Amino acid sequence: MTDVTQASAAPKRRKAKDDPTSRNKARPRTAAEWILMVLAVLGALVIIFPVLLLLMNAFKSPTDYANSSPLDFPEALDFTGIQTFWEQQNFPRALWNSIFISTLVAVFAVILSVLNSFAIGIGRVKGRTWIVLLFLMANLVPQEMLFDPLFQLYDDLGLLSNPWSVIITFTVIQAAFGTYLLSSLLGTFPKEILEAAAMDGATRWRSLRSVIVPVIKPTLSVLMVFFFIWTWNEFLLPLAFLNSPDSLTVPLILEQLNGERQTDTTTLVAGTLISIIPTIIFFLIFQRTLTRGITAGAVK
C-alpha cells in the first residue's frame, strides 16, 4: 500500500517541479527587474502627483488656499470652487460640446483614415510613397498657420461659433495621421487573404468591410481613443472658431477663469479637476480595448 502511494505521489512531485508557474514563483527577482520595478513606481508617482495636487487644492476655501502651501491638506472640505465653476461657467453645456465634438471627430477621422489607407495601401495607387509623405507633412504643419485661412473660410460659410467648424477641421487633421499610419499597415496586408475573398465573389467594398476592418480592428480602436483625447484637449483652433457662450468647450471655459489681473485659483483648480474626470472615465472604459490594440500582432 505504501509503495502504491509513493508511486502515485512521484508523478505529482515531478509535475509540480516541471510546472513553469511554480518555477517562476520560486525564482528570485534579478537586480535588473528590481531596478525596472522601482523606475515604474517612480514614473507612476510622477504622473499621479499633479492629480494629487488637484485633489488637495480643489476642496480648499479661498482663505485656506491663500494661507497655506499647495502641498498642505485642506483644513476642511470646501465645495465653493466646484459649485461656482459648475453654475457660473455652465459646465454641463461645455461638457456636452466637448463630448459631441470629440466623439464625432474620432469616428469620422477613423472612417476617413480607413478609406484613404485602403486606396493607398491596398489599391496600390501610383505615387503611393509621395502621397503617404504628403500626409506625413500635413501633420507637421503648425496649427497657427491654419488660423487665418480657416477663420475666413468659416466666416464666409457662416460656421463660426458652430461646433461643425471644429469637427471638420480636426477630422481632417486627425485623419491625416491615421492615413499615414494605416497606409503603412495595409501596405503589408497579406495578398492571399484578399485573393481568397475575391475568389469567393467578394467585391472591394465587401473585402474592406468583412476582411480588412476586422483584422485591423484593434489598431482602429487605439486610433479612436487617441483621436478622442487629442480633440478633447485642443485649445487654439476652438478658441478661434467658437465665440458664443453656448459653443464653448471645457478647455475654453477653463481659460475664462484666468483673469487679466486676478484669478480665482480655487475655482480654476476645481474646474480643472472636474474637467479631467470625463477623460479618466473614458480611458477606464476603453482601457482593455487600448491594451489589446497595442499588443495586437505581438503573439501569433
Phi, psi and omega in degrees: 000322180292322180295321179296318180296317179293324180293322179285333180281333182298313178299325179295320179293320178294323179294318178294325180290325181277350182293120181296333179295318180293323178295320180293324180290324183281335185288127178288153179288143178278169180296322180296320179294321177295321178296316179297322179295317179296318178296322178295319178295318178296320177297320178295321179294321178297321181288322183283335186304313178299324179293320177297322176298319177298315180296324183286331186254344181290336183253023175264148172282160178305321179293317179298320180292321182290331185260008182224168177277151176300341180271357180273147176285151179294144177294324177208149180291125180234124183257019182295317181298316180294317180295317180297315180296319183292321186272312187283328184265001180054054183299319180304320179292317178295323178297316178296319179299317181294318180294317180298312182293312184295321181294313181294321178297316180299315182290310182295321182293321178294316179298314180295323179296319180295315181295316180295313183291331176296317179292324184277313186278318181268319183290340178056053179292158179291144181071031184303317182297318181290326178293316177298320177297324177296318177295324177295318180294330178297330178283345182267355180286124178296143180296334179299331179287338180272349188301301187291309181297320180290324178298316179293321180297312181289333175293318178293327181274354181072030182255006176292146185061026178239129181303335182292337175296319178287321180298313181297315183298309185280340171297316179292316182296313181290325180293332177297316177292317180298322178295317178299317182290311185287333178296319177294324180290313182286341176295338178253014181293135183301126179291332183299323180294317180291323178293321178295321178294321179294322178294332177277003177092012181282133175282175179298319179295320179293322178296320179295315186284322188256345183244304189286311183300316177299327181290319184262014181304318177301319179294321178296324178296318178297315179300318181296319178297314181294319179299320179297311183292318180298317180292323179302321185271359182294143184230313191295303183293318173300327177297327180281324188266332186254105186249333182280150181300329183282350183255000185289149175260177184299312178300329182287322179287334173292324179293330180292342179283346178274099179284164181291323182240341182214140181233131175280092189296317182296320177292321178296316180294318178297319178294323177296319179297315180294324185290334181272348181298315179300321180290325177295316178298316179300317180294319180295323179295318185257018181297315180294321177297319180295318180294318179296322181293324181289321183270001181297132179087354180288327179236126180266000000 
